C-alpha cells in the first residue's frame, strides 16, 4: 500500500502544514464518547501511530475503504 504524506490543514491559519513529511487520515471512530478529539492514523518517516487522535477542527485527509 502506498501512502502519501498529505499533511493537514491547520485549524487556526487554514494553511496546509507538513505536506510531504507527515500523513494524517481520519478514522471512522471518535477518540472516546463526548470528546472533542477524533481518531486518526498518523505517520511520518520514523513513526506510525494507528491510534492517534487530534482535535476535530483540523482538516485531515479522508481515505475511503470498502469492506
C-alpha angles and dihedrals in degrees: 000000000000117000122192120214095235097167116206143267110258114240096224106034099028088224122142106250134198095359109175095017106057135035126205124177126176120243123217088239130080119230090248138323115298094008127137086216125089128200120256143165112247128189142164134167094291106025143049119191112181092176098051121134134197141171114293089230092075118094107235128171122262122222114196114217124188120208 
